């Protein structure tokens, strides 16, 4: 996920920079043959980015156990 710069203090050379990562509320998981992609969304439905993962059944099981499925489309 990308962080968002909220404050920068200093001159031509950066002295202080504070970044903030928005909290993820929704995940959309798209599964492909050799990898899967997770899209991150805020509570308001704003896209917070996406990330690709290698296909790992253990990670998919962990995500499924700790998530509530709102909608699942057939393959």
Backbone as XML, in Angstrom:
<?xml version="1.0"?>
<chain id="A" units="angstrom">
  <residue number="1" name="UNK">
    <atom name="N" x="0.830" y="-1.173" z="0.000"/>
    <atom name="CA" x="0.000" y="0.000" z="0.000"/>
    <atom name="C" x="0.871" y="1.231" z="0.000"/>
  </residue>
  <residue number="2" name="UNK">
    <atom name="N" x="0.392" y="2.251" z="-0.641"/>
    <atom name="CA" x="1.134" y="3.497" z="-0.691"/>
    <atom name="C" x="0.754" y="4.357" z="0.496"/>
  </residue>
  <residue number="3" name="UNK">
    <atom name="N" x="1.748" y="4.990" z="1.076"/>
    <atom name="CA" x="1.469" y="5.925" z="2.154"/>
    <atom name="C" x="1.309" y="7.315" z="1.571"/>
  </residue>
  <residue number="4" name="UNK">
    <atom name="N" x="0.635" y="8.163" z="2.294"/>
    <atom name="CA" x="0.358" y="9.514" z="1.834"/>
    <atom name="C" x="1.146" y="10.504" z="2.675"/>
  </residue>
  <residue number="5" name="UNK">
    <atom name="N" x="1.892" y="11.411" z="2.025"/>
    <atom name="CA" x="2.682" y="12.401" z="2.742"/>
    <atom name="C" x="1.735" y="13.462" z="3.288"/>
  </residue>
  <residue number="6" name="UNK">
    <atom name="N" x="1.786" y="13.686" z="4.606"/>
    <atom name="CA" x="0.892" y="14.674" z="5.203"/>
    <atom name="C" x="1.636" y="15.897" z="5.719"/>
  </residue>
  <residue number="7" name="UNK">
    <atom name="N" x="2.969" y="15.798" z="5.890"/>
    <atom name="CA" x="3.729" y="16.950" z="6.369"/>
    <atom name="C" x="5.173" y="16.810" z="5.938"/>
  </residue>
  <residue number="8" name="UNK">
    <atom name="N" x="5.741" y="17.884" z="5.403"/>
    <atom name="CA" x="7.167" y="17.944" z="5.085"/>
    <atom name="C" x="7.697" y="19.258" z="5.606"/>
  </residue>
  <residue number="9" name="UNK">
    <atom name="N" x="8.780" y="19.203" z="6.353"/>
    <atom name="CA" x="9.365" y="20.400" z="6.951"/>
    <atom name="C" x="10.824" y="20.456" z="6.555"/>
  </residue>
  <residue number="10" name="UNK">
    <atom name="N" x="11.287" y="21.591" z="6.073"/>
    <atom name="CA" x="12.689" y="21.733" z="5.724"/>
    <atom name="C" x="12.856" y="22.556" z="4.466"/>
  </residue>
  <residue number="11" name="UNK">
    <atom name="N" x="14.093" y="22.723" z="4.063"/>
    <atom name="CA" x="14.427" y="23.518" z="2.892"/>
    <atom name="C" x="14.593" y="22.645" z="1.672"/>
  </residue>
  <residue number="12" name="UNK">
    <atom name="N" x="15.642" y="22.928" z="0.872"/>
    <atom name="CA" x="15.874" y="22.129" z="-0.336"/>
    <atom name="C" x="16.127" y="20.658" z="-0.012"/>
  </residue>
  <residue number="13" name="UNK">
    <atom name="N" x="16.758" y="20.390" z="1.131"/>
    <atom name="CA" x="16.956" y="19.012" z="1.573"/>
    <atom name="C" x="15.874" y="18.679" z="2.591"/>
  </residue>
  <residue number="14" name="UNK">
    <atom name="N" x="15.223" y="17.553" z="2.408"/>
    <atom name="CA" x="14.138" y="17.168" z="3.286"/>
    <atom name="C" x="14.679" y="16.856" z="4.675"/>
  </residue>
  <residue number="15" name="UNK">
    <atom name="N" x="14.163" y="17.510" z="5.693"/>
    <atom name="CA" x="14.600" y="17.311" z="7.062"/>
    <atom name="C" x="13.630" y="16.398" z="7.801"/>
  </residue>
  <residue number="16" name="UNK">
    <atom name="N" x="12.341" y="16.622" z="7.617"/>
    <atom name="CA" x="11.332" y="15.866" z="8.334"/>
    <atom name="C" x="10.186" y="15.556" z="7.378"/>
  </residue>
  <residue number="17" name="UNK">
    <atom name="N" x="9.763" y="14.331" z="7.354"/>
    <atom name="CA" x="8.634" y="13.941" z="6.521"/>
    <atom name="C" x="7.794" y="12.938" z="7.291"/>
  </residue>
  <residue number="18" name="UNK">
    <atom name="N" x="6.500" y="13.193" z="7.422"/>
    <atom name="CA" x="5.580" y="12.304" z="8.120"/>
    <atom name="C" x="4.611" y="11.746" z="7.092"/>
  </residue>
  <residue number="19" name="UNK">
    <atom name="N" x="4.451" y="10.435" z="7.089"/>
    <atom name="CA" x="3.520" y="9.804" z="6.169"/>
    <atom name="C" x="2.467" y="9.036" z="6.960"/>
  </residue>
  <residue number="20" name="UNK">
    <atom name="N" x="1.319" y="8.825" z="6.329"/>
    <atom name="CA" x="0.213" y="8.141" z="6.970"/>
    <atom name="C" x="-0.372" y="7.149" z="5.987"/>
  </residue>
  <residue number="21" name="UNK">
    <atom name="N" x="-0.697" y="5.956" z="6.461"/>
    <atom name="CA" x="-1.357" y="4.958" z="5.645"/>
    <atom name="C" x="-2.804" y="4.860" z="6.102"/>
  </residue>
  <residue number="22" name="UNK">
    <atom name="N" x="-3.722" y="4.999" z="5.166"/>
    <atom name="CA" x="-5.141" y="4.914" z="5.503"/>
    <atom name="C" x="-5.494" y="3.492" z="5.906"/>
  </residue>
  <residue number="23" name="UNK">
    <atom name="N" x="-6.475" y="3.358" z="6.778"/>
    <atom name="CA" x="-6.859" y="2.025" z="7.222"/>
    <atom name="C" x="-7.723" y="1.344" z="6.159"/>
  </residue>
  <residue number="24" name="UNK">
    <atom name="N" x="-7.460" y="0.080" z="5.959"/>
    <atom name="CA" x="-8.166" y="-0.715" z="4.967"/>
    <atom name="C" x="-9.442" y="-1.260" z="5.604"/>
  </residue>
  <residue number="25" name="UNK">
    <atom name="N" x="-10.558" y="-1.133" z="4.897"/>
    <atom name="CA" x="-11.827" y="-1.642" z="5.410"/>
    <atom name="C" x="-12.359" y="-2.778" z="4.545"/>
  </residue>
  <residue number="26" name="UNK">
    <atom name="N" x="-12.148" y="-2.681" z="3.224"/>
    <atom name="CA" x="-12.614" y="-3.707" z="2.296"/>
    <atom name="C" x="-11.447" y="-4.237" z="1.475"/>
  </residue>
  <residue number="27" name="UNK">
    <atom name="N" x="-11.496" y="-5.528" z="1.172"/>
    <atom name="CA" x="-10.545" y="-6.170" z="0.267"/>
    <atom name="C" x="-11.322" y="-6.780" z="-0.883"/>
  </residue>
  <residue number="28" name="UNK">
    <atom name="N" x="-10.768" y="-6.680" z="-2.073"/>
    <atom name="CA" x="-11.303" y="-7.396" z="-3.224"/>
    <atom name="C" x="-10.182" y="-8.291" z="-3.711"/>
  </residue>
  <residue number="29" name="UNK">
    <atom name="N" x="-10.441" y="-9.586" z="-3.755"/>
    <atom name="CA" x="-9.431" y="-10.553" z="-4.142"/>
    <atom name="C" x="-9.782" y="-11.100" z="-5.511"/>
  </residue>
  <residue number="30" name="UNK">
    <atom name="N" x="-8.869" y="-10.956" z="-6.452"/>
    <atom name="CA" x="-9.032" y="-11.508" z="-7.799"/>
    <atom name="C" x="-8.013" y="-12.625" z="-7.962"/>
  </residue>
  <residue number="31" name="UNK">
    <atom name="N" x="-8.508" y="-13.840" z="-8.204"/>
    <atom name="CA" x="-7.624" y="-15.007" z="-8.295"/>
    <atom name="C" x="-7.418" y="-15.385" z="-9.756"/>
  </residue>
  <residue number="32" name="UNK">
    <atom name="N" x="-6.158" y="-15.573" z="-10.126"/>
    <atom name="CA" x="-5.781" y="-15.965" z="-11.479"/>
    <atom name="C" x="-5.089" y="-17.318" z="-11.414"/>
  </residue>
  <residue number="33" name="UNK">
    <atom name="N" x="-4.630" y="-17.838" z="-12.554"/>
    <atom name="CA" x="-4.023" y="-19.168" z="-12.584"/>
    <atom name="C" x="-2.745" y="-19.259" z="-11.760"/>
  </residue>
  <residue number="34" name="UNK">
    <atom name="N" x="-1.859" y="-18.260" z="-11.869"/>
    <atom name="CA" x="-0.550" y="-18.346" z="-11.217"/>
    <atom name="C" x="-0.340" y="-17.306" z="-10.119"/>
  </residue>
  <residue number="35" name="UNK">
    <atom name="N" x="-1.290" y="-16.393" z="-9.905"/>
    <atom name="CA" x="-1.164" y="-15.384" z="-8.862"/>
    <atom name="C" x="-2.543" y="-14.864" z="-8.481"/>
  </residue>
  <residue number="36" name="UNK">
    <atom name="N" x="-2.596" y="-14.071" z="-7.433"/>
    <atom name="CA" x="-3.828" y="-13.374" z="-7.118"/>
    <atom name="C" x="-3.502" y="-11.933" z="-6.775"/>
  </residue>
  <residue number="37" name="UNK">
    <atom name="N" x="-4.499" y="-11.063" z="-6.907"/>
    <atom name="CA" x="-4.320" y="-9.630" z="-6.691"/>
    <atom name="C" x="-5.347" y="-9.172" z="-5.664"/>
  </residue>
  <residue number="38" name="UNK">
    <atom name="N" x="-4.882" y="-8.402" z="-4.697"/>
    <atom name="CA" x="-5.767" y="-7.863" z="-3.676"/>
    <atom name="C" x="-5.858" y="-6.356" z="-3.869"/>
  </residue>
  <residue number="39" name="UNK">
    <atom name="N" x="-7.091" y="-5.876" z="-3.977"/>
    <atom name="CA" x="-7.375" y="-4.449" z="-4.071"/>
    <atom name="C" x="-7.830" y="-3.979" z="-2.695"/>
  </residue>
  <residue number="40" name="UNK">
    <atom name="N" x="-7.308" y="-2.867" z="-2.229"/>
    <atom name="CA" x="-7.620" y="-2.320" z="-0.913"/>
    <atom name="C" x="-8.523" y="-1.103" z="-1.058"/>
  </residue>
  <residue number="41" name="UNK">
    <atom name="N" x="-9.567" y="-1.025" z="-0.208"/>
    <atom name="CA" x="-10.511" y="0.093" z="-0.236"/>
    <atom name="C" x="-10.755" y="0.597" z="1.177"/>
  </residue>
  <residue number="42" name="UNK">
    <atom name="N" x="-10.995" y="1.900" z="1.284"/>
    <atom name="CA" x="-11.321" y="2.498" z="2.580"/>
    <atom name="C" x="-12.794" y="2.261" z="2.885"/>
  </residue>
  <residue number="43" name="UNK">
    <atom name="N" x="-13.215" y="2.660" z="4.065"/>
    <atom name="CA" x="-14.605" y="2.505" z="4.471"/>
    <atom name="C" x="-15.535" y="3.298" z="3.561"/>
  </residue>
  <residue number="44" name="UNK">
    <atom name="N" x="-15.037" y="4.399" z="2.999"/>
    <atom name="CA" x="-15.822" y="5.243" z="2.102"/>
    <atom name="C" x="-15.810" y="4.742" z="0.660"/>
  </residue>
  <residue number="45" name="UNK">
    <atom name="N" x="-15.104" y="3.651" z="0.387"/>
    <atom name="CA" x="-15.048" y="3.102" z="-0.964"/>
    <atom name="C" x="-13.949" y="3.675" z="-1.832"/>
  </residue>
  <residue number="46" name="UNK">
    <atom name="N" x="-13.018" y="4.417" z="-1.240"/>
    <atom name="CA" x="-11.905" y="4.976" z="-2.004"/>
    <atom name="C" x="-10.812" y="3.930" z="-2.174"/>
  </residue>
  <residue number="47" name="UNK">
    <atom name="N" x="-10.263" y="3.837" z="-3.367"/>
    <atom name="CA" x="-9.211" y="2.876" z="-3.643"/>
    <atom name="C" x="-7.920" y="3.290" z="-2.938"/>
  </residue>
  <residue number="48" name="UNK">
    <atom name="N" x="-7.318" y="2.333" z="-2.225"/>
    <atom name="CA" x="-6.063" y="2.581" z="-1.517"/>
    <atom name="C" x="-4.892" y="1.875" z="-2.183"/>
  </residue>
  <residue number="49" name="UNK">
    <atom name="N" x="-5.143" y="1.246" z="-3.324"/>
    <atom name="CA" x="-4.069" y="0.572" z="-4.040"/>
    <atom name="C" x="-4.341" y="-0.908" z="-4.205"/>
  </residue>
  <residue number="50" name="UNK">
    <atom name="N" x="-3.375" y="-1.605" z="-4.763"/>
    <atom name="CA" x="-3.502" y="-3.034" z="-5.007"/>
    <atom name="C" x="-2.117" y="-3.658" z="-4.949"/>
  </residue>
  <residue number="51" name="UNK">
    <atom name="N" x="-2.104" y="-4.969" z="-4.785"/>
    <atom name="CA" x="-0.825" y="-5.676" z="-4.697"/>
    <atom name="C" x="-0.992" y="-7.091" z="-5.249"/>
  </residue>
  <residue number="52" name="UNK">
    <atom name="N" x="0.004" y="-7.560" z="-5.995"/>
    <atom name="CA" x="0.015" y="-8.924" z="-6.527"/>
    <atom name="C" x="0.723" y="-9.854" z="-5.557"/>
  </residue>
  <residue number="53" name="UNK">
    <atom name="N" x="0.234" y="-11.095" z="-5.461"/>
    <atom name="CA" x="0.832" y="-12.125" z="-4.625"/>
    <atom name="C" x="0.967" y="-13.394" z="-5.441"/>
  </residue>
  <residue number="54" name="UNK">
    <atom name="N" x="2.006" y="-14.169" z="-5.150"/>
    <atom name="CA" x="2.122" y="-15.488" z="-5.765"/>
    <atom name="C" x="1.031" y="-16.374" z="-5.179"/>
  </residue>
  <residue number="55" name="UNK">
    <atom name="N" x="0.552" y="-17.315" z="-5.976"/>
    <atom name="CA" x="-0.520" y="-18.190" z="-5.537"/>
    <atom name="C" x="-0.028" y="-19.070" z="-4.392"/>
  </residue>
  <residue number="56" name="UNK">
    <atom name="N" x="-0.592" y="-18.883" z="-3.214"/>
    <atom name="CA" x="-0.211" y="-19.626" z="-2.014"/>
    <atom name="C" x="-1.495" y="-20.019" z="-1.296"/>
  </residue>
  <residue number="57" name="UNK">
    <atom name="N" x="-1.792" y="-21.310" z="-1.284"/>
    <atom name="CA" x="-3.051" y="-21.789" z="-0.699"/>
    <atom name="C" x="-3.141" y="-21.468" z="0.794"/>
  </residue>
  <residue number="58" name="UNK">
    <atom name="N" x="-2.019" y="-21.500" z="1.516"/>
    <atom name="CA" x="-2.041" y="-21.183" z="2.948"/>
    <atom name="C" x="-2.442" y="-19.731" z="3.185"/>
  </residue>
  <residue number="59" name="UNK">
    <atom name="N" x="-1.915" y="-18.818" z="2.379"/>
    <atom name="CA" x="-2.262" y="-17.406" z="2.518"/>
    <atom name="C" x="-3.727" y="-17.171" z="2.159"/>
  </residue>
  <residue number="60" name="UNK">
    <atom name="N" x="-4.217" y="-17.839" z="1.112"/>
    <atom name="CA" x="-5.622" y="-17.707" z="0.738"/>
    <atom name="C" x="-6.542" y="-18.216" z="1.844"/>
  </residue>
  <residue number="61" name="UNK">
    <atom name="N" x="-6.176" y="-19.326" z="2.480"/>
    <atom name="CA" x="-6.972" y="-19.857" z="3.588"/>
    <atom name="C" x="-6.980" y="-18.895" z="4.767"/>
  </residue>
  <residue number="62" name="UNK">
    <atom name="N" x="-5.839" y="-18.298" z="5.056"/>
    <atom name="CA" x="-5.749" y="-17.344" z="6.160"/>
    <atom name="C" x="-6.631" y="-16.116" z="5.894"/>
  </residue>
  <residue number="63" name="UNK">
    <atom name="N" x="-6.612" y="-15.630" z="4.661"/>
    <atom name="CA" x="-7.451" y="-14.488" z="4.286"/>
    <atom name="C" x="-8.929" y="-14.861" z="4.389"/>
  </residue>
  <residue number="64" name="UNK">
    <atom name="N" x="-9.293" y="-16.053" z="3.914"/>
    <atom name="CA" x="-10.687" y="-16.485" z="3.963"/>
    <atom name="C" x="-11.188" y="-16.651" z="5.389"/>
  </residue>
  <residue number="65" name="UNK">
    <atom name="N" x="-10.340" y="-17.160" z="6.287"/>
    <atom name="CA" x="-10.743" y="-17.354" z="7.679"/>
    <atom name="C" x="-10.922" y="-16.045" z="8.431"/>
  </residue>
  <residue number="66" name="UNK">
    <atom name="N" x="-10.124" y="-15.032" z="8.082"/>
    <atom name="CA" x="-10.177" y="-13.774" z="8.831"/>
    <atom name="C" x="-11.013" y="-12.699" z="8.138"/>
  </residue>
  <residue number="67" name="UNK">
    <atom name="N" x="-11.762" y="-13.072" z="7.094"/>
    <atom name="CA" x="-12.565" y="-12.111" z="6.339"/>
    <atom name="C" x="-14.024" y="-12.542" z="6.307"/>
  </residue>
  <residue number="68" name="UNK">
    <atom name="N" x="-14.882" y="-11.580" z="6.083"/>
    <atom name="CA" x="-16.297" y="-11.846" z="5.867"/>
    <atom name="C" x="-16.571" y="-11.642" z="4.388"/>
  </residue>
  <residue number="69" name="UNK">
    <atom name="N" x="-17.099" y="-12.668" z="3.728"/>
    <atom name="CA" x="-17.354" y="-12.594" z="2.302"/>
    <atom name="C" x="-18.676" y="-11.882" z="2.080"/>
  </residue>
  <residue number="70" name="UNK">
    <atom name="N" x="-18.627" y="-10.783" z="1.349"/>
    <atom name="CA" x="-19.830" y="-10.027" z="1.001"/>
    <atom name="C" x="-20.429" y="-10.542" z="-0.299"/>
  </residue>
  <residue number="71" name="UNK">
    <atom name="N" x="-19.577" y="-10.857" z="-1.255"/>
    <atom name="CA" x="-20.034" y="-11.314" z="-2.573"/>
    <atom name="C" x="-18.945" y="-12.149" z="-3.203"/>
  </residue>
  <residue number="72" name="UNK">
    <atom name="N" x="-19.349" y="-13.236" z="-3.853"/>
    <atom name="CA" x="-18.397" y="-14.088" z="-4.559"/>
    <atom name="C" x="-18.988" y="-14.418" z="-5.905"/>
  </residue>
  <residue number="73" name="UNK">
    <atom name="N" x="-18.270" y="-14.072" z="-6.968"/>
    <atom name="CA" x="-18.775" y="-14.365" z="-8.314"/>
    <atom name="C" x="-18.310" y="-15.745" z="-8.744"/>
  </residue>
  <residue number="74" name="UNK">
    <atom name="N" x="-19.119" y="-16.447" z="-9.510"/>
    <atom name="CA" x="-18.718" y="-17.784" z="-9.976"/>
    <atom name="C" x="-17.578" y="-17.697" z="-10.967"/>
  </residue>
  <residue number="75" name="UNK">
    <atom name="N" x="-16.792" y="-18.752" z="-11.043"/>
    <atom name="CA" x="-15.651" y="-18.790" z="-11.963"/>
    <atom name="C" x="-16.121" y="-19.021" z="-13.364"/>
  </residue>
</chain>
